Amino acid sequence: NQPNPHIWLSPKEASIMAKNINDALKQTFPEYKDYFEQNYQSLKNTLEELDKKYTDALSNTKHKTFIVYHSAFEYLARDYNLKEEALVGANEEAEVSPARMAEIINIIREKQIKYIFTEPLTSPKPIQTIAKETGARVLSLNPIEGLTKEEAKQHKDYIALMKENLENLKKALNE
């Protein structure tokens, strides 16, 4: 019963984290407070724009439930009135139970979900098995716990990956 640690996947929570970091840095290094504040304001504006994009894109989707491998998107779902259904909890190394797979398959069928999400750094096999069973298509939703080699080569950052997540959520939740 540990709290879900994936708070950075909500732009609203990421903004709170940025403020707390800014406050701590200014207190620790007061001689650089203007520099920290300037960078914080820039990041805050970027996160507010990202939050607005999520709000605008996800407020009137056809579906509200999305299927993921592990429960990384709880705060994002909460903040945008969505429902995350995960094969495993917040620990992506947990084993998927047959009972939970059956539950997820039933949810997909009942709610006529067309897309389910895999993650770049986890095994796609459980999601692919469910996709084969239900006919759902597979997209990627990135929990931003690390970068793939390809993402690193492309110099992708948090904002770029969150925008990709939004595009995939829009596609999945509107079909």
C-alpha positions as CSV (number, residue, x, y, z in Angstrom):
1,N,0.0,0.0,0.0
2,Q,2.7,2.4,-1.0
3,P,1.6,5.7,-2.6
4,N,2.0,5.8,-6.4
5,P,5.3,7.6,-7.0
6,H,4.6,8.6,-10.6
7,I,3.6,12.2,-9.9
8,W,5.6,13.7,-12.7
9,L,3.2,12.3,-15.3
10,S,0.6,15.0,-14.3
11,P,1.6,18.4,-15.6
12,K,-0.2,19.9,-12.6
13,E,1.9,17.8,-10.2
14,A,5.1,18.5,-12.2
15,S,4.4,22.2,-11.7
16,I,4.2,21.8,-7.9
17,M,7.4,19.8,-8.0
18,A,9.1,22.6,-10.0
19,K,8.0,25.2,-7.4
20,N,9.3,23.2,-4.5
21,I,12.6,22.7,-6.2
22,N,12.8,26.4,-7.0
23,D,12.0,27.3,-3.4
24,A,14.7,24.9,-2.1
25,L,17.3,26.1,-4.5
26,K,16.7,29.8,-3.7
27,Q,16.9,29.1,0.0
28,T,20.1,27.0,-0.4
29,F,21.8,29.3,-2.9
30,P,20.3,32.8,-2.3
31,E,23.0,34.4,-4.5
32,Y,21.4,32.7,-7.5
33,K,17.8,33.3,-6.6
34,D,17.1,35.5,-9.6
35,Y,18.5,32.9,-12.0
36,F,16.5,30.1,-10.4
37,E,13.3,32.2,-10.4
38,Q,13.7,33.1,-14.1
39,N,14.2,29.4,-15.0
40,Y,11.3,28.4,-12.8
41,Q,8.9,30.9,-14.4
42,S,9.9,29.7,-17.9
43,L,9.2,26.0,-16.8
44,K,6.0,27.0,-15.0
45,N,4.7,28.7,-18.2
46,T,5.6,25.6,-20.3
47,L,3.9,23.3,-17.8
48,E,0.8,25.5,-17.8
49,E,0.6,25.4,-21.6
50,L,1.0,21.6,-21.4
51,D,-1.8,21.3,-18.9
52,K,-4.0,23.4,-21.1
53,K,-3.3,21.2,-24.0
54,Y,-4.2,18.1,-22.0
55,T,-7.4,19.8,-20.6
56,D,-8.5,20.9,-24.0
57,A,-7.8,17.6,-25.7
58,L,-9.1,15.2,-23.1
59,S,-12.2,17.0,-21.7
60,N,-14.6,15.6,-24.3
61,T,-13.2,12.3,-25.4
62,K,-15.4,9.4,-26.6
63,H,-13.9,7.1,-24.0
64,K,-12.6,7.8,-20.5
65,T,-10.9,4.5,-19.6
66,F,-7.5,3.6,-20.9
67,I,-5.5,0.3,-20.4
68,V,-1.8,0.4,-19.5
69,Y,0.7,-2.1,-18.4
70,H,1.5,-0.7,-15.0
71,S,-0.2,2.0,-12.9
72,A,2.0,5.0,-13.7
73,F,-0.8,7.3,-15.0
74,E,-3.0,7.5,-11.9
75,Y,-2.4,11.3,-11.3
76,L,-2.7,12.1,-14.9
77,A,-6.0,10.2,-15.1
78,R,-7.3,12.0,-11.9
79,D,-6.4,15.4,-13.2
80,Y,-8.2,15.0,-16.5
81,N,-11.2,13.0,-15.4
82,L,-10.0,9.7,-16.9
83,K,-9.8,6.2,-15.6
84,E,-6.6,4.2,-15.7
85,E,-6.9,0.4,-15.7
86,A,-3.5,-1.3,-15.3
87,L,-2.4,-4.9,-15.6
88,V,-0.1,-4.5,-12.5
89,G,0.2,-1.8,-9.8
90,A,2.8,0.9,-9.6
91,N,5.7,-1.6,-9.7
92,E,6.2,-2.5,-13.4
93,E,8.3,-5.6,-12.3
94,A,5.2,-7.3,-10.8
95,E,3.8,-10.4,-12.4
96,V,0.6,-10.1,-14.3
97,S,-2.0,-12.5,-12.9
98,P,-4.3,-14.5,-15.2
99,A,-7.3,-13.1,-13.3
100,R,-6.3,-9.5,-13.9
101,M,-5.7,-10.3,-17.6
102,A,-9.2,-11.7,-17.8
103,E,-10.6,-8.6,-16.0
104,I,-8.8,-6.3,-18.5
105,I,-10.1,-8.3,-21.4
106,N,-13.7,-7.9,-20.1
107,I,-13.2,-4.2,-19.6
108,I,-12.0,-3.8,-23.1
109,R,-15.0,-5.7,-24.5
110,E,-17.6,-4.0,-22.3
111,K,-16.3,-0.5,-23.0
112,Q,-15.4,-1.2,-26.6
113,I,-11.9,0.1,-26.1
114,K,-10.0,0.2,-29.4
115,Y,-6.5,0.9,-28.2
116,I,-4.3,-0.3,-25.3
117,F,-1.0,1.0,-24.2
118,T,2.4,-0.6,-23.9
119,E,5.5,1.1,-22.5
120,P,8.9,1.6,-24.1
121,L,11.0,0.0,-21.3
122,T,8.7,-3.0,-20.3
123,S,8.0,-6.2,-22.1
124,P,5.1,-5.8,-24.6
125,K,4.1,-9.5,-24.4
126,P,1.2,-9.1,-21.9
127,I,-0.3,-6.2,-23.8
128,Q,0.2,-8.0,-27.1
129,T,-1.6,-11.0,-25.7
130,I,-4.5,-8.9,-24.7
131,A,-4.5,-7.1,-28.1
132,K,-4.6,-10.4,-29.9
133,E,-7.5,-11.7,-27.7
134,T,-9.6,-8.5,-28.1
135,G,-8.6,-7.0,-31.4
136,A,-7.5,-3.8,-29.7
137,R,-4.6,-2.0,-31.3
138,V,-1.4,-1.1,-29.4
139,L,0.0,2.3,-28.9
140,S,2.8,3.5,-26.6
141,L,2.3,5.5,-23.4
142,N,5.6,6.6,-21.9
143,P,5.9,6.7,-18.1
144,I,9.1,8.7,-18.5
145,E,11.1,6.6,-16.1
146,G,14.0,6.5,-18.5
147,L,14.8,7.1,-22.1
148,T,15.2,4.5,-24.8
149,K,18.4,4.7,-26.9
150,E,16.4,6.2,-29.7
151,E,14.8,8.8,-27.5
152,A,18.2,9.8,-26.1
153,K,19.6,10.1,-29.7
154,Q,16.7,12.4,-30.6
155,H,17.3,14.5,-27.5
156,K,13.7,14.1,-26.3
157,D,12.8,15.7,-23.0
158,Y,9.9,15.6,-20.6
159,I,7.8,18.0,-22.6
160,A,8.3,16.2,-25.9
161,L,7.4,12.9,-24.4
162,M,4.4,14.3,-22.6
163,K,3.2,15.7,-25.9
164,E,3.6,12.3,-27.6
165,N,1.7,10.8,-24.7
166,L,-1.1,13.3,-25.3
167,E,-1.3,12.5,-29.0
168,N,-1.6,8.8,-28.3
169,L,-4.2,9.3,-25.6
170,K,-6.2,11.5,-28.0
171,K,-6.1,8.8,-30.6
172,A,-7.0,6.0,-28.2
173,L,-9.8,7.8,-26.4
174,N,-11.6,9.2,-29.4
175,E,-12.0,6.0,-31.5
